[in-house]
Amino acid sequence: MKQVLEIEGMSCKHCAARIEEGVASLPGVKKIKVNLRKQEGKVTLDETELSIQQVLDKIEELGYQAEVK
């Protein structure tokens, strides 16, 4: 499943990289790409291993706000 997420709180490329690394570490995430300029992320995940809510929770754990677009 592919989802587009709106992410708030990013101020630099290091923020985007931190989110990409954090989300990529979750089992079931196939791909994650964060766009700082658009303040969004595109994630592809295996729903049998991971829910989109778990991805949102991870982003919030990292210190950012996120929701499905």
FIKOLZA-1660 file (N, C-alpha, C; in steps of 0.1 Angstrom, whole numbers, plus 5000, padded with zeros to 4 digits):
% residues 69
   i   px   py   pz ch aa at
   1 5008 4988 5000  A  M  N
   1 5000 5000 5000  A  M CA
   1 5009 5013 5000  A  M  C
   2 5005 5022 4992  A  K  N
   2 5012 5035 4992  A  K CA
   2 5004 5046 4998  A  K  C
   3 5010 5054 5006  A  Q  N
   3 5003 5065 5013  A  Q CA
   3 5012 5078 5012  A  Q  C
   4 5005 5089 5011  A  V  N
   4 5011 5102 5011  A  V CA
   4 5008 5108 5025  A  V  C
   5 5018 5113 5032  A  L  N
   5 5017 5118 5045  A  L CA
   5 5020 5133 5045  A  L  C
   6 5013 5141 5052  A  E  N
   6 5016 5155 5055  A  E CA
   6 5024 5155 5068  A  E  C
   7 5036 5161 5067  A  I  N
   7 5045 5161 5079  A  I CA
   7 5048 5175 5083  A  I  C
   8 5046 5179 5095  A  E  N
   8 5049 5192 5100  A  E CA
   8 5060 5192 5110  A  E  C
   9 5068 5203 5110  A  G  N
   9 5079 5204 5120  A  G CA
   9 5093 5202 5114  A  G  C
  10 5094 5199 5101  A  M  N
  10 5107 5198 5095  A  M CA
  10 5112 5211 5091  A  M  C
  11 5125 5214 5094  A  S  N
  11 5131 5227 5091  A  S CA
  11 5143 5225 5082  A  S  C
  12 5149 5213 5081  A  C  N
  12 5161 5212 5073  A  C CA
  12 5162 5197 5067  A  C  C
  13 5172 5195 5059  A  K  N
  13 5173 5182 5052  A  K CA
  13 5176 5171 5063  A  K  C
  14 5182 5175 5074  A  H  N
  14 5185 5165 5084  A  H CA
  14 5172 5160 5091  A  H  C
  15 5162 5169 5092  A  C  N
  15 5149 5164 5097  A  C CA
  15 5143 5154 5088  A  C  C
  16 5144 5157 5075  A  A  N
  16 5138 5147 5065  A  A CA
  16 5146 5134 5065  A  A  C
  17 5159 5135 5066  A  A  N
  17 5167 5122 5067  A  A CA
  17 5164 5114 5080  A  A  C
  18 5162 5121 5091  A  R  N
  18 5159 5115 5104  A  R CA
  18 5146 5107 5103  A  R  C
  19 5136 5113 5096  A  I  N
  19 5123 5107 5094  A  I CA
  19 5124 5095 5085  A  I  C
  20 5131 5096 5074  A  E  N
  20 5134 5085 5065  A  E CA
  20 5140 5073 5072  A  E  C
  21 5151 5076 5079  A  E  N
  21 5158 5065 5086  A  E CA
  21 5149 5059 5097  A  E  C
  22 5142 5067 5104  A  G  N
  22 5134 5061 5115  A  G CA
  22 5123 5053 5110  A  G  C
  23 5116 5057 5099  A  V  N
  23 5105 5050 5094  A  V CA
  23 5110 5037 5086  A  V  C
  24 5121 5039 5079  A  A  N
  24 5127 5027 5072  A  A CA
  24 5131 5016 5081  A  A  C
  25 5133 5019 5094  A  S  N
  25 5137 5009 5103  A  S CA
  25 5126 5000 5108  A  S  C
  26 5113 5004 5105  A  L  N
  26 5102 4996 5109  A  L CA
  26 5100 4984 5100  A  L  C
  27 5097 4973 5106  A  P  N
  27 5094 4961 5097  A  P CA
  27 5082 4963 5089  A  P  C
  28 5083 4960 5076  A  G  N
  28 5071 4962 5067  A  G CA
  28 5072 4974 5058  A  G  C
  29 5081 4983 5061  A  V  N
  29 5083 4995 5053  A  V CA
  29 5091 4991 5041  A  V  C
  30 5086 4992 5029  A  K  N
  30 5093 4989 5016  A  K CA
  30 5100 5001 5011  A  K  C
  31 5095 5013 5013  A  K  N
  31 5101 5025 5007  A  K CA
  31 5095 5037 5015  A  K  C
  32 5104 5047 5017  A  I  N
  32 5100 5060 5023  A  I CA
  32 5108 5071 5016  A  I  C
  33 5101 5081 5012  A  K  N
  33 5108 5093 5006  A  K CA
  33 5101 5105 5012  A  K  C
  34 5109 5114 5018  A  V  N
  34 5104 5126 5025  A  V CA
  34 5108 5138 5016  A  V  C
  35 5099 5147 5013  A  N  N
  35 5101 5159 5006  A  N CA
  35 5100 5171 5015  A  N  C
  36 5111 5177 5019  A  L  N
  36 5112 5188 5028  A  L CA
  36 5104 5200 5023  A  L  C
  37 5106 5203 5011  A  R  N
  37 5099 5215 5005  A  R CA
  37 5084 5214 5005  A  R  C
  38 5079 5202 5002  A  K  N
  38 5064 5200 5002  A  K CA
  38 5059 5196 5016  A  K  C
  39 5068 5194 5025  A  Q  N
  39 5064 5190 5039  A  Q CA
  39 5055 5177 5038  A  Q  C
  40 5060 5167 5030  A  E  N
  40 5053 5155 5029  A  E CA
  40 5062 5143 5028  A  E  C
  41 5056 5131 5030  A  G  N
  41 5064 5119 5028  A  G CA
  41 5055 5109 5020  A  G  C
  42 5062 5101 5013  A  K  N
  42 5055 5090 5005  A  K CA
  42 5061 5077 5010  A  K  C
  43 5052 5069 5015  A  V  N
  43 5056 5056 5021  A  V CA
  43 5049 5044 5015  A  V  C
  44 5056 5034 5012  A  T  N
  44 5051 5021 5007  A  T CA
  44 5053 5011 5018  A  T  C
  45 5042 5004 5022  A  L  N
  45 5044 4994 5033  A  L CA
  45 5035 4982 5030  A  L  C
  46 5039 4972 5037  A  D  N
  46 5032 4959 5037  A  D CA
  46 5022 4959 5048  A  D  C
  47 5010 4960 5045  A  E  N
  47 4999 4961 5055  A  E CA
  47 4998 4948 5064  A  E  C
  48 5003 4937 5059  A  T  N
  48 5003 4925 5068  A  T CA
  48 5013 4926 5079  A  T  C
  49 5023 4935 5078  A  E  N
  49 5033 4936 5088  A  E CA
  49 5032 4949 5097  A  E  C
  50 5025 4959 5091  A  L  N
  50 5026 4972 5097  A  L CA
  50 5014 4980 5093  A  L  C
  51 5008 4988 5102  A  S  N
  51 4997 4997 5098  A  S CA
  51 5002 5011 5096  A  S  C
  52 4994 5019 5089  A  I  N
  52 4998 5033 5087  A  I CA
  52 4999 5041 5100  A  I  C
  53 4990 5037 5109  A  Q  N
  53 4991 5043 5123  A  Q CA
  53 5004 5041 5130  A  Q  C
  54 5010 5030 5128  A  Q  N
  54 5023 5027 5134  A  Q CA
  54 5034 5036 5127  A  Q  C
  55 5033 5039 5115  A  V  N
  55 5042 5048 5108  A  V CA
  55 5040 5062 5113  A  V  C
  56 5027 5067 5115  A  L  N
  56 5024 5080 5120  A  L CA
  56 5030 5081 5135  A  L  C
  57 5028 5070 5142  A  D  N
  57 5033 5070 5156  A  D CA
  57 5048 5072 5157  A  D  C
  58 5055 5065 5148  A  K  N
  58 5070 5066 5147  A  K CA
  58 5074 5080 5144  A  K  C
  59 5067 5086 5134  A  I  N
  59 5071 5100 5130  A  I CA
  59 5069 5109 5142  A  I  C
  60 5058 5108 5150  A  E  N
  60 5055 5116 5161  A  E CA
  60 5065 5113 5172  A  E  C
  61 5070 5101 5174  A  E  N
  61 5080 5097 5183  A  E CA
  61 5093 5104 5180  A  E  C
  62 5096 5107 5168  A  L  N
  62 5108 5114 5163  A  L CA
  62 5106 5129 5165  A  L  C
  63 5094 5134 5169  A  G  N
  63 5093 5148 5172  A  G CA
  63 5086 5156 5161  A  G  C
  64 5079 5150 5152  A  Y  N
  64 5072 5157 5141  A  Y CA
  64 5057 5153 5142  A  Y  C
  65 5049 5161 5135  A  Q  N
  65 5035 5158 5134  A  Q CA
  65 5032 5153 5120  A  Q  C
  66 5023 5142 5119  A  A  N
  66 5021 5136 5106  A  A CA
  66 5006 5132 5106  A  A  C
  67 5001 5132 5094  A  E  N
  67 4987 5127 5091  A  E CA
  67 4987 5123 5077  A  E  C
  68 4977 5114 5074  A  V  N
  68 4975 5109 5060  A  V CA
  68 4969 5120 5052  A  V  C
  69 4974 5123 5040  A  K  N
  69 4969 5134 5032  A  K CA
  69 4956 5130 5025  A  K  C
% end
